Amino acid sequence: MKSLIAYTIMSSVAICTAVQDEIKIDVNDFQQKWKNTPIDHYNYQDHRPFQQRYWINEKYFNDEDPHAPVFLYICGEYTCSIREDRLFPFMVGAENGALLLALEHRFYG
């Protein structure tokens, strides 16, 4: 079991290093957008929306590939932004020709 864990950690480090060496994500490539989202998804009579913020980056997206992935990063329970210290999921997505999205968690109004 120890060898499997060590191999997994070494493989993860190797993947992280390889992706970080090849892909440089620029936070300025993300466009901030807003969409109307229902406040209450469970009450069909309540039509009040809130403006949910999200970011999109299509720079690496291979739209000619019908199987191109979409990487969705859902920010935690804090004010969301595209942060320099949290780019690894986007690096992996870019490496795979993915559409990169980040979504602000929810409405707290």
VMD Tcl script that draws the C-alpha trace (Angstrom):
set ca {
  {0.00 0.00 0.00}
  {2.83 2.41 0.81}
  {4.32 1.96 -2.65}
  {0.95 2.77 -4.27}
  {0.62 5.94 -2.20}
  {4.20 6.96 -2.99}
  {3.62 6.28 -6.70}
  {0.41 8.32 -6.65}
  {2.12 11.25 -4.95}
  {5.11 11.07 -7.30}
  {2.78 10.85 -10.32}
  {0.77 13.83 -9.09}
  {3.92 15.86 -8.58}
  {5.15 14.91 -12.05}
  {1.81 15.90 -13.62}
  {1.75 19.18 -11.70}
  {5.29 19.99 -12.76}
  {4.65 19.07 -16.39}
  {1.46 21.13 -16.62}
  {2.95 24.11 -14.82}
  {5.97 24.07 -17.15}
  {3.84 24.03 -20.29}
  {0.75 26.14 -19.60}
  {0.79 29.67 -18.25}
  {-2.69 30.90 -17.41}
  {-3.24 34.65 -17.54}
  {-6.00 35.81 -15.19}
  {-6.73 38.63 -17.66}
  {-7.96 36.05 -20.20}
  {-11.06 35.42 -18.05}
  {-14.13 37.52 -18.78}
  {-16.36 38.33 -15.84}
  {-20.06 37.88 -16.63}
  {-23.37 37.72 -14.79}
  {-26.47 35.56 -15.16}
  {-29.91 35.61 -13.60}
  {-30.34 32.68 -11.24}
  {-33.47 31.93 -9.18}
  {-33.09 32.66 -5.50}
  {-35.33 29.74 -4.59}
  {-35.04 26.70 -6.87}
  {-37.68 24.80 -4.91}
  {-40.55 27.30 -4.95}
  {-42.01 27.47 -8.47}
  {-44.08 30.53 -7.48}
  {-41.03 32.57 -6.48}
  {-39.52 34.09 -9.61}
  {-37.07 36.44 -7.90}
  {-33.59 36.20 -9.43}
  {-30.19 37.27 -8.25}
  {-27.21 38.17 -10.38}
  {-24.76 35.26 -10.17}
  {-21.24 36.09 -11.18}
  {-19.08 33.80 -13.28}
  {-15.92 33.94 -15.35}
  {-15.21 32.32 -18.69}
  {-12.00 31.69 -20.63}
  {-12.28 30.28 -24.15}
  {-8.62 30.78 -25.08}
  {-7.72 27.07 -24.89}
  {-11.13 25.64 -25.81}
  {-11.11 23.31 -28.79}
  {-14.61 24.02 -30.10}
  {-14.04 21.73 -33.11}
  {-13.83 18.72 -30.80}
  {-17.35 17.56 -29.87}
  {-15.86 15.84 -26.80}
  {-13.86 18.83 -25.57}
  {-14.17 19.07 -21.78}
  {-15.53 21.88 -19.66}
  {-13.68 22.62 -16.43}
  {-15.94 24.29 -13.86}
  {-14.30 25.71 -10.75}
  {-16.85 26.50 -8.04}
  {-15.45 29.00 -5.60}
  {-15.84 28.33 -1.91}
  {-17.96 30.35 0.45}
  {-16.08 33.58 -0.05}
  {-15.97 36.37 -2.62}
  {-14.91 34.67 -5.80}
  {-12.17 35.83 -8.15}
  {-9.64 34.28 -10.48}
  {-6.62 34.07 -8.20}
  {-2.99 33.58 -9.14}
  {-2.56 31.02 -6.35}
  {-5.45 28.81 -7.55}
  {-4.71 28.33 -11.24}
  {-3.80 24.64 -11.27}
  {-7.31 23.37 -12.26}
  {-7.27 25.85 -15.12}
  {-3.80 24.71 -16.21}
  {-5.02 21.12 -16.40}
  {-8.11 22.26 -18.31}
  {-6.05 24.31 -20.75}
  {-3.75 21.34 -21.33}
  {-6.84 19.35 -22.35}
  {-8.45 21.96 -24.61}
  {-11.21 22.71 -22.12}
  {-13.60 25.59 -21.74}
  {-12.61 27.17 -18.41}
  {-15.33 28.44 -16.08}
  {-15.40 29.73 -12.52}
  {-18.68 30.21 -10.68}
  {-19.38 32.26 -7.60}
  {-20.83 29.90 -5.02}
  {-24.31 31.21 -4.20}
  {-26.60 34.02 -3.06}
  {-26.32 35.17 0.55}
  {-28.76 38.11 0.39}
}
mol new
graphics top color blue
foreach p $ca { graphics top sphere $p radius 0.5 }
foreach p [lrange $ca 0 end-1] q [lrange $ca 1 end] { graphics top cylinder $p $q radius 0.2 }
display resetview
